[in-house]
Amino acid sequence: MRELLEQAGFDRLANSIKPRWSATARQRYLSNGCQHCDALQGDFPLEEEASDLVRESGVEALNTALVVDIPTLVWQRTVHGERGEGSGLLA
């Protein structure tokens, strides 16, 4: 996602996606932070918010940052993660 945002000129949004250290997982991971204050934006709240919007008002309720063509395998890895174990949208 970061690369796609950079290619589309959304550098400020792209910069909010960066590696951080997880004390729980004891490893680095890519995370999404607030572009204003750098507070972490977790997967669960983002997915819950998107699901609620779509359920209540349809896909049209989502704000679209950019639309790009990407290969199917890249999209599947992005959505399902490297090992198919769930959302990899921030990875």
N, C-alpha and C positions, 0 to 999 in steps of 0.2 A: 504494500500500500504506500509506503514511504516513497519508493521509487516512482510509482505512478503519479503521486502528488507533485514530486519534484519535476517530472517531465511536463506536467501540465502548468507549471509555474506557481503552484501553491506551496512555496517554500516555508512559509510560516507554519502551516499545518503539518508539513512534512517534518519540520524540526521538532514538533511535539512528540514524534515517535522516535524513541531512543532507547539504547540499552540501559538497564538498571540491574541492581543486585537484589535478589530475593533471599532474605534470611531464611524463610520457610523452605524454599526449594534448594537453597545453597548453591545457586547458580545465577548467571546473568540471563536476562530475557528481554525481549523488546516490549516496551510498554508505551501506552498512549497517555500523555500528560496534557494538562490544560495549557493552551497556547498563551495564556495571560499570566498565570501564577505557577505553572509547572506541577500542580497537584495531580496525582495519579487519577486516571480515568479507567476504572476496572472493566473487564469484559462483561461481567454479569449486569451491571447497571445499564451499559450501552445496549446490550442485546435485549434486555427487558423493555427499555424505552422504545426501541425500534419495533419490537413485537407488539407492544401496546398501541403504538401509532397505526400500524398496519391493520391490526384487528379492529380498531375503532373507526378508522377513516380510509382504509385501503392504502395501497402502495403510493398513491399520489400524495399522501400526507408527508412522506419522507422528503427531506431536503436533499437535493442531489448536488454534490460538490463537483463531480466530473463524470463523464461517460467515456469509456475507452474500450477498444477491442483488445482482448488478450487471449492467448491460446487456452483451450479447454483445460489442459493439464495444469497450467499455472493457476487458473481460477479454482479448480478442484482442490489443489494444495492450499490455496489461500483460505477457502471456506472450511475445509475438513482438517487442516493441519498436516504436518509432515507425515504422521503415522495414521491418519484417518481417525484420530481420537477426539475430534470435536473442533470447535472454532479455532482457526488459525488466523483470524482476521487481523490480529495485531502482530503476528509473527513476521 
